[in-house]
Amino acid sequence: MGVGNRMKKQGMPMSLAELGIDRKRKSEKPQRSSSAKKRRTSDEEPEPTKLVKLDRALRQEREAKLATKQRKQKQRLVNPDAQITVPPVFPTTTEDDVEDEADDIEEMIVDEDDPEIREASLSEDQLEELAQAEEAEESDSVFNTDEEEQQPKGMFSEDEDSDALETLNAANIEGLSRKLDQEQAQVEAEAEQELQDDALQTNIAEDGLLDDEDQMNMLAPDLKLIHSRITETVRVLTNFSKTADKTRSRAEYTQQLLKDICIYYGYTPYLAEKLFDLFSPDEAFAFFEANETPRPVVIRTNTLRTNRRTLAQALINRGVQLQPVGKWSKVGLQIFESTVPLGATPEYLAGHYILQAASSFLPVMALAPQENERILDMAAAPGGKTTYISALMRNTGSVFANDANRARAKGLIGNIHRLGCKNVIVCNYEAQKAFPKILAGFDRILLDAPCSGTGVIGKDPSVKTSKNERDFLALPHMQKQLLLSAIDSVDHHSKTGGYIVYSTCSVTVEENEQVVQYVLRKRPNVHIVDTGLGSFGTPGFTAYQGKRFDDKMNLTRRYFPHRENVDGFFVCKLKKTGPSPTGAAAAGQINGTAEADSVKLPIVNGKKATTSTNGKATSDEDAMEVAPDDEFGGFDDEADQALIDKAQKKWLKARGLDPNMADGKSKSKSATQPEVNGKVSEVKAQVVSAGKETQKLSKVKSKQKQKK
Ligand SMILES: C[S@@+](CC[C@H](N)C(=O)[O-])C[C@H]1O[C@@H](n2cnc3c(N)ncnc32)[C@H](O)[C@@H]1O
């Protein structure tokens, strides 16, 4: 569902009174529903603990139902193992086939009996245009070898004429998307109805038996009521002076809203607040809503093997409903419906495309790799971006695709082979340790950094509960290390490049603007430049929560599920204009943990600096002063570590574990680990040990429960 549709559907949040639902007040005794009354005739009164479980079970069940239906829909699109009959590799298209297909399309879009669909039907002019477009496409299709020879040779030249393809798809897409919207609405309505029925049966708060707030919190909540209260609170917060109850403050409304968001959508309070703070209340609501569904399935044409029009035609012939992903991309195709699994078509196996989220194209487009360059993809697995880089370079020059995770690096190799990338060298290093020490002098570097994934919650809802305070300290710490290494590994003398692109699939400021701000302080030899992504997306924050960032931060781009209908993403492009400061090679070890080949330098601006005697970075002529850390973007590594430790202890304590346990465990663990990641590996070890302890604890608890 597009943003427009979503917003149209939701409209302005209505008041509870308008909805016919009165807001529940603590003091008010809730009315009993008829089904609740029925339930009261039973002697059994569920225990609160059971109710809490029911609450979770309800939400899980609801999520599972929705997820299963969505998964099924998606599996139909992507599952390679689905039992389907795959048509021959290159079916011969006859005139009858073309006619049949035209009939099918017409059947889908022109259903005179259906007023909804009728709206989407085409005028005679449009139909004529469609017929012409089809004719044009047909005469220009892959099956016509003569025409194939005449195809222009430029990498994107096939897309210069993408109008025909767009017309072809635009013709049926409105009807299709309407159909999908209807299906989706029906699924949601069914789930909501079931949920409502369940809630009526289980929500004994309605009985008025438990009116104490604590007890209320333990009950299975009426999610519909909570959703209504969310819309009501958002409405009030959006126009506070006119609509608020004068006895309640803005903070009270906000707290209520956050509580409801946690209950309704299933976020931890910590993450809900962090994400809520990024937006105005009504936009935050749209963001949380958008996170409830995955983004559309998108494939990227591999221009090393084919072109978009040919691929689109081949897939349409197989029953795939698609259209170009948008004017901003020349290689993306959005998939609406498919009778074949997209991960198993002959075209897929032949490497004509890769399943790739639309927002994943953006960092590579910003990198704008040129032919014959030397490029590093610092965190590359499973290779969606590496293979795109390789294609843009038309298999010339060299792409070093690195990933610290060996298993993931193997998957990366698979994709590189399938897509026919011949200019890629795969390596397996902890990037902040390896670069620029062992390899440097790159024309461009992409750092698609490991992150919290707050931009892809629609795809991975586990992020809602798995990320905590510690993650938002440890991850930025690592991201800063990686970005410094990237900067130090680029050749600022490069004739064609000298660029670094930093991206994450997270929307938090800590992992994005704050990381960039930090490196700008540490490396005055880089500055932010335009991503070249045009007006698509939103400028990054130049100020946040009373603090200011570099003025050029507005050149970075942010993408959001509720705005652009793509996964949440951040893209920043940096240009290196001079040599890195002294001590640059120690980037991966911010706290200066020994590098055998580094020598101590005098104290600069109150900071200790070191420099490496090998590697590209040290060939830089002039030593520049290291900019002092400011209280915002910068961090002192020890202070950072102390914060991470503190968060770790808090986390353990909250789980009823000994907070000091982490120290002991981590020491023994980290002693056996290679010191590649510096403090971060220690934190990882702590997480692992703490995680194991939590698992043990929950096992013991569940055994105790079973015994009872
Ligand atoms: C966001 S994913 C990269 C996705 C990839 N760019 C793509 O488009 O397919 C982040 C990757 O960073 C890798 N990684 C994590 N820590 C790393 C490190 N210290 N050095 C290099 N890679 C690392 C992870 O294994 C993961 O594959």
The ligand as an SDF file (V2000), in Angstrom:
LIG
                    3D

 27 29  0  0  0  0  0  0  0  0999 V2000
   24.0670   -4.5200    6.7350 C   0  0  0  0  0  0  0  0  0  0  0  0
   24.9580   -5.9550    6.4860 S   0  0  0  0  0  0  0  0  0  0  0  0
   25.6590   -5.7050    4.9120 C   0  0  0  0  0  0  0  0  0  0  0  0
   24.7110   -5.9550    3.7680 C   0  0  0  0  0  0  0  0  0  0  0  0
   25.4190   -5.8800    2.4260 C   0  0  0  0  0  0  0  0  0  0  0  0
   26.0880   -4.6360    2.2270 N   0  0  0  0  0  0  0  0  0  0  0  0
   24.4740   -6.1040    1.2680 C   0  0  0  0  0  0  0  0  0  0  0  0
   24.0340   -5.1760    0.6420 O   0  0  0  0  0  0  0  0  0  0  0  0
   24.1570   -7.2570    0.9830 O   0  0  0  0  0  0  0  0  0  0  0  0
   26.3150   -5.7280    7.5450 C   0  0  0  0  0  0  0  0  0  0  0  0
   27.3850   -6.7480    7.3870 C   0  0  0  0  0  0  0  0  0  0  0  0
   28.4830   -6.3320    8.1840 O   0  0  0  0  0  0  0  0  0  0  0  0
   29.1920   -7.4810    8.5700 C   0  0  0  0  0  0  0  0  0  0  0  0
   30.0880   -7.0620    9.6590 N   0  0  0  0  0  0  0  0  0  0  0  0
   29.8150   -6.9320   10.9750 C   0  0  0  0  0  0  0  0  0  0  0  0
   30.9010   -6.4870   11.6260 N   0  0  0  0  0  0  0  0  0  0  0  0
   31.8690   -6.3090   10.7140 C   0  0  0  0  0  0  0  0  0  0  0  0
   33.2150   -5.8710   10.7760 C   0  0  0  0  0  0  0  0  0  0  0  0
   33.7670   -5.5270   11.9200 N   0  0  0  0  0  0  0  0  0  0  0  0
   33.9180   -5.8170    9.6330 N   0  0  0  0  0  0  0  0  0  0  0  0
   33.3500   -6.1770    8.4600 C   0  0  0  0  0  0  0  0  0  0  0  0
   32.1040   -6.6130    8.3420 N   0  0  0  0  0  0  0  0  0  0  0  0
   31.3650   -6.6720    9.4550 C   0  0  0  0  0  0  0  0  0  0  0  0
   28.0900   -8.4510    8.9260 C   0  0  0  0  0  0  0  0  0  0  0  0
   28.5710   -9.7660    8.8510 O   0  0  0  0  0  0  0  0  0  0  0  0
   27.0350   -8.1460    7.8710 C   0  0  0  0  0  0  0  0  0  0  0  0
   27.1470   -9.0280    6.8040 O   0  0  0  0  0  0  0  0  0  0  0  0
  1  2  1  0
  2  3  1  0
  2 10  1  0
  3  4  1  0
  4  5  1  0
  5  6  1  0
  5  7  1  0
  7  8  2  0
  7  9  1  0
 10 11  1  0
 11 12  1  0
 11 26  1  0
 12 13  1  0
 13 14  1  0
 13 24  1  0
 14 15  1  0
 14 23  1  0
 15 16  2  0
 16 17  1  0
 17 18  1  0
 17 23  2  0
 18 19  1  0
 18 20  2  0
 20 21  1  0
 21 22  2  0
 22 23  1  0
 24 25  1  0
 24 26  1  0
 26 27  1  0
M  CHG  2   2   1   9  -1
M  END
$$$$
